[in-house]
């Protein structure tokens, strides 16, 4: 079956997570993604461990790098060198998309900014990802996920009620910025199909995090009240939080009044559904602490599995609080093929977490493993017409990696 992005070439100058997450999506969808890395060390995340996977020859690579770089071809270029800049211009001239996440203005010093490259390739879609955007008083600041979670408000909403602020357990600001970038690039490709013109896309981690404050952001704008940390509880719905059972924890997600009535009957407390403090969602949110105080001892009387069977029969949304070991052995994970492996030439069978998209019932995923540093340098340069002699000369000069 033809892939959805067959014939699309993405030149990936990004590193860490937001950019590589975006470009891995394009690789999963079938684009030819050429990952450009510095010759020494490559992408920073190659060393972001432990844990590592290690080959018999001692070569090792961090799990972090392996999570967001499958399906790509790696070339090692020192683009501070004029010869490497020329190679990148040739690649950009033959590419549909370029993704970069350098500090604003840096690539202009090398003649690799949008203005310079779009003159060579008017159809180029050039996506810049940064901490704070391409303009403004904060543009030159570096941006890492944890500091963005803090500065853009997410940490103020995350953590136990009355406790210290917490970051989310994965780099969600990076991941969401990568997702916004991917959707913007796809929209730009559609626009180019009719206009034949490329564009410059400006995505910032800070802007992304503010944008997806979603209901919490609107809660503040509508009410003027600064949202507080609620632990696992929901600011707009109750009861919608984790409760301790007799043997662990379960997450209750009662989304409407009818579900609440069924929930009350299921736990043997039907009278709660007619209590004026809890008769509708607005009342339950206003009296959430009183409701939780009633529910907590009741839910602690039985094991999680028992309650979950009861709630499933009653049509009450609830689920276990699983560890990752439980997630990756979950029947849904197995049946939906969310964990698979690709064959790596040095590391053998390499586990991967699958793209969630299924197209016509089939999984959507790249089959190439995450590349070794510079693994495809000679092949890609050969596609540009560089001879083996010239490639060897560039390598001797340190312009390209081994």
N, C-alpha and C positions, 0 to 999 in steps of 0.2 A: 504494500500500500504506500502511495506517495505520501511523504511527510507534508505537514501543513506549511512549512517554510522552506521547502526545497528551492534552491537557487538563491537564497538570501545569504549574504556574507556579512558577518559581524566582526569588526576589528575591536578587540577587547583590551584596552589599556588600563583596566581597573584592577584593583587588588583589595584584599581584606574580604568584605562580605557583601555590602550593598550592591556594588557593580557586578561581582562574580555571581551573585544570586540571580540578578537580572539576566545575565548572559547565559547561565546554565539553563534557564527557562527556554531561551532561544535555541540552545543545543538540543534540548528535549523535543522541541517542536520541529527540528530538522534543519536548522540553519547551520552553515559552516562558520564556526566560531574560532577565530584565531586569537589566542591569548598571548599578549606581548609581555614578557617578563625581563627584569634586569638579569644580566648573565650570572652575577654572584648572588646567591640566596633566593632569587626569584620572588614570587609573591610572599609577603610577610608570613602568611598563615601556614606556609610549608613547615615553619619551625614552631608554630604555636601549639606546643604539647608539653607534657603528655596528655592523652595517650597518642602513641604512634603505631603505625604498621611498619614492620621491619622485614626486609627481604633477606634471603640467605647470604647475599653478598655484603650485608651491613647497611645497605641503603634503607633509609627510613623516611616516612612522610607523616605529618600530623593528621589526625582524624579531622581536624578543623578544615584543612585544605580539601580533604577528600569529600566533604559534605557539599561543596558548591562549585566544583570544577569539572564534572564529568562531561564527556562529549566534545571537549575542546581540543584544539591543536596548539601546542606551546612553541613559541619561538623566543629565543633569548637575544635581546638587542640592547646595547648601551646607547639609548637615543640622546644622550648628551653629545654623542659623536656625530659630526655632519654626515658621514656615510650611512649611519643608522637612520638618521632623519630622512635621508633620501629614500631608503627602503620603506619607511613608514608612509611617506608621501605616495609611493607607488602602490602600496597596499590600500591606502585610503582612496586612491583613484579608482580602485577595483572593488570597493566595498559599498554596501548599502547603508550600513550603520557603523558608527564608532561610539564606544562607551569609554569614558575616562573619569577618574575621580581624584585628579591632582588639585592642588591648591589653585584657586582662580588666578589666571595670569601666567602660570608657570609654563604651560605648553606654548603660549604665544612667543616666549623667548626663543623657542626652537623652531618657530614657523610651523607649528602643528596645531594651532587654534582653529576654530571654526571658520573664521574669515579666510585664512590662508588655504585650508583644505577644501572649502566649498568652491573656491575659485578653480581648483583642479577638477572637482566633482560636484557640480551644482545639485545633484540629486542626493548628496550625502546627508543622512540624518545623524546629527552629532549630539550625543547625550552627555551632559556634564553633571556628575554627582559630587556634591561637596557637603561639608558640615552645615554651612549657613548661606549658601547661594553665591551667585556670581557677582552680586553687587550688594551694597549696604555696609554699615559700619563694622559688621562682624564677618565680612566675607573672607578675611585672611586668617580667621581662627580655624584651627584643626577641629574636626568633629569625630568623636568616637561614641559608640552607641550608649554606653552607660551615662556619659555626661549629657547626652541629648535626652535620654529618659528623665534625667533630673531637671535639666533646664527648661524643657518643653512641657513639664507638668505631670508626666506619667508616674514618676516616683511618688509624687504627693498623693496620688490616688491608690497606691499599691502598698499593702502591708496591713497588719492587724490594727483594728480600731484602737486608737490611743497609743499605738506603738510607733516605732521608727519607720521612716520611709524605706521602701524596698524597690530594687529593680526587678523587672521580670526575668525569669530564669533563662531565657534565650534573648538574643540581640534583636528584639522585635522592631526597633526603630530602623536598623539596617535592613532587615528583611522587608519591611513595608515600603521603604524607600526603593528597594530593588523592584518590588512589585509595581509600584506607581511608575517607575521608569519603564518597565516592560510594557505596561498598558499604553503609556505615552508614545513609545516607539512604534507599537503596532498601529496606533491611530495615525502617526506620522507616515507610516508606510502606506496606509490606505489613502491619505491625503495626497501623497506623492503620485499615486497611481493616476490621478486626474490632473495634477498640476505639473508633474515632472520636476518639482522643486523639493529640495531637502529643507531642513530646518535645524535650529539649535534649541535643544531642550535643556532646561535648567532645573534640576531636582536637588533639594537640600534636605538633609536629615531633619533639621529643626522644623522646616516647613511641613514635612511629611508628618512628624509627630504631632504638631499642632492640628493638622488637618484631620487626623484620625483619633482625636480626643472624642469625636463622635457625640454620643448622647451626653457624656459628661461635660464636654465643652458647651453644648447647647443648654444643659442644665444651668450652668453658671450664667450664660448670656441672658437667659430668660428670667432667672430668679435673682441674680445678683449675689447669690449665696455661694461661697467657695466650697466645692465638694470636699469631703473629708474621707480618710481611709476607713473602709468598712470590712477589711479582711476579705472573706469570700462572699460577703453579702452584696446584693445588687442595689444601686441607688434608687431605682425606679420600680422595683418589683419585690414583693415579699409573699411567702417565704421562698427565698432564692439564695441559698447559701449551703455551705457544708455543715453537717452535723456529725457528732461522734455517735457511732453505734456501739454495740457491746464488744465488738472485736476490731474496730477500725473507724473509718470515716466514709460517709457517702455524701454525694452532692445532690441536693434537692433543687428542682427548677420548676416551681409552680408558676405558670405563666398567665393564668386568668382565673376568674371567679369559679367557673365550672370545675376546673382542675382542683381548686382549693376545696370545694365541697366534696369531691371524690376523695381527695387526700384525707380530709378530716374523718370521713367514714372509714377509710382504710386503716387508720391508726386507732380506731375506736373512740374518737373524740368528735362525733358528729355535731355536738353542740357548739363547737368553735365556729362553725360556718354561719351561725345565726347571731353570734356575739357581735354587738354593734362596733366593737373595736376592730373587728376583723371581717366585717360583712362584705367589703369590697377591697380592691387593691389599694386605693388611696388610703383607706382606713388602716390596712395592714402595714403600709409603709410608715404611716404616722405612729403606729404602735408596734414597730418591728421588734423592739427589745422585749416588750411584754410577751409577744407571740413566741419569740425564740426561747424565752424562759419557760414557757409551757411545753414547747415541743422538745427541748433538749433532754429532759429526763425520760420522756416517753420514748424517744428514738433510741435512747441508750439501753433499752430493755431487751433488744433483740440484735442478732448478728446482721451485718450489712446484707449478706446474701438473702436472708429471710425477708428483710424489708424490701429489697429490690424485686423479689418475686411478687410480693404484695402490691407494690406500686405498679409493676408491669401489668398485672391483672386489672388494676383499677384505672389504667391509662394516665398515670401520674409520672411526668418526666423526672427521672433520677438516674444516677449512675455512680459507680465506685470511683474512689480517688486512687488511680492506678500509678504504680511505679513504671519506669520505662521498660523494665523486664516484663511486667505484665502487659504493657502496651504492645511490645513486639511479639508476644505469644498470643495475643488476643485473636479470637476467631475472625473479627472484622479485618484486622491487619493481614492475616494470612489469606483470607478469601478474596480480599481486594488487591492482593499482591503488592502491598505497600512497602515491602522489603524485598529486595532482589540483589543479585550480584552480577558484577561484570568481571571479565578476566583481565587482570593486569599482568604485563609481561614479567615483572619482577616480584610482585606481591601476591600473585595467584588470584584466587576468587576473592573479590573485593566487595564487601557489603555496601549497599546503597539504600537510601530511603527514596521511594519512588515519587515521581510527579503525581499529584492526585487526579489529574485529568485522564478520563477514559474517552476515547474517540471511537464511536461506533462499536462500543463494547471492548475495545482494545486499549491496553496500557500505552501511555505516551511517554517515551523515555529515550534518551540517547544511549547508544550501545558502546560507545568508546569510553574507556576508563579515564579518570582524571590523568592528565598527561604528566610525564616526567619533565623536569625543567629543560626547555629547549629541545624537546624530543622531535619536533617537526620542523626545526629551523631549516634544514637543508631542503626538505620537500617543498615548503612554502616559498623559499627563495628561488628554487628551481621553477616553480609555477610562474614567477615574475620574469623568468628568462635569464636569471643569473647563472653563469656557468659554474661547474665544479671548481675550476681554477680560481675564479673570483671569490666564490664562497670560502675556499680554503684561505685565500689571502685576507679576507675580512676576519676570519677566525684568528689568524696569526696576529692581526693588529688589535685584537680584543674588541672589535666592533660587535661581533656576535659570540655567543657562548659555545662551549664545547658540547 
